[in-house]
Amino acid sequence: QVQLVESGGGLAQAGDSLRLTCAATGRTFTIYFMGWFRQTPGKERERVSGIWFSDGSTDYSDSVKGRFTISRDVAKNTLYLQMNALKPEDPAVYYCATQTTASMSNDYDYWGQGTQVTVSS
C-alpha cells in the first residue's frame, strides 16, 4: 500500500510562488505516473499536471501552462509542483495522486488528503 502526503500549501498573494510537495511512502511499490489535481466547491476536479516517473515526460492543463512546473525525485518517491505567478483563479484544494505499476484498474490507485492553496488578490 502507498500513502501520499501533500504539503506546501498556504496563503499567497497574486504573483507570488508556492511549491507543493507530495511524499509517497509504503512497501514494495513502483510509481508509473503521478499527477496534481485541484478542486473548488462547485467546480469539477481538474488535473493540473502529470508526470511519467520513468522518463520525466509531463503534461499541463492550459490554465497553468507556462506558470507551473511539475517534477519528481525518483529516488525519494516524491512529487513537486512549482507554482509561479499565482492568479486569483488558482485557489483550490490540491490533491496528489499516483498510479503504481500494481494498479488493477490501470488508473490512479492512491490519493492524498489534499492541501489548501489560497491566493489573495
N, C-alpha and C positions, 0 to 999 in steps of 0.2 A: 504494500500500500504506500501511497505517497501523500504527504501533507504539504500544502502550499501556504505560505505566509507572506502577505504583502506588507510593505512598509514604505514610508517616504511621503505619504500624502499629508495634506495640511492646507494651510491658508497661504495664498499668494496673491499678489496684485497683477493685474493685466500687464503683460510684457515681461514678467518675471519667469524664472525657471524652477522646475522641480524634477527630481529624479526618483522614480518609483523602483522598488526592488521586490522581487518575488523569489523567495528561497524555497527550494524543493528538498524535502528530506524523506527518507524511507530506506527500505532494504530491497536490493536486487531489482532495480528498475533502470530503464534506459529511456531517455526523453527523445521523442521523434520530432515533436513540434510544440511550441509554446506560443501563447498569444495573450494580448491585453484586450480586455473588453471594458466598456463603460456603460452605465445605465443611470438614467434620471427618471424620477417618477413621471409617468405619463408618456414616456418615450420607449421605443424598442431598444433592446440591447444592441449595441454596436460594437463590432470588432474594430478596434483601433489599429492594431498592428499584430503581426505574427512573424515568427522566425523558425526556420528549419535548423535544428541543432547540428545536423551533420555537416552542412556546408555554409551555414550562415545566411542563406537566402532569406529575403524579407519581403513583406508586403505592408501597405499602409492604406488606410482609408483616405479618401480625397480631402476630408476635413482636416486632417493632421499632416498630410504630406508636406514635407519641407520644413516642418516645425518640430516634429517628434522623431526620435531615433530609438529603435529597438536594438538591443544587443544581448548577448548571453555569454556566460562563463561556463564552458562545458565541464571543466574540472570541478567546479563548485555547484553544478546544477542550479544555477542562479540566472534569473532573467532581470533585465533592466529596461526601463523606459525613460529616456531623457526627454523632458518636455520643455521646450523653449518657446518664447513668445506666446505665453498663455493668453487666451482670449476669454471673454466672459461666457462664451458658449461651451467652454471645456469643463466646467464643474460637473462632477458626477461621482458615483462610486465606481472605482476602477477595480476590476477583477482580473486576476491571473488564472489562466487555465493551461493545462498540458494534455497532450496526447502521448502516452508512452507506447513503446513497442508491444506491450502486452494488452493494449486496448482491444476489447472484444467487439466493439462497435466501429472500430476504425475512425473514431472521433474522440473528442475531448473526454477524458475519463476522470479527471480531478480538477477541482476548482478551489480557489482560495476564498477567504471570508470577505475580501474587499477592503479597500482603503479609500477614505473620502478625500476628494480634492475640491477645494473651494477657491474661487477666483473672484476677487473684488475688482470692480471697475473704477 
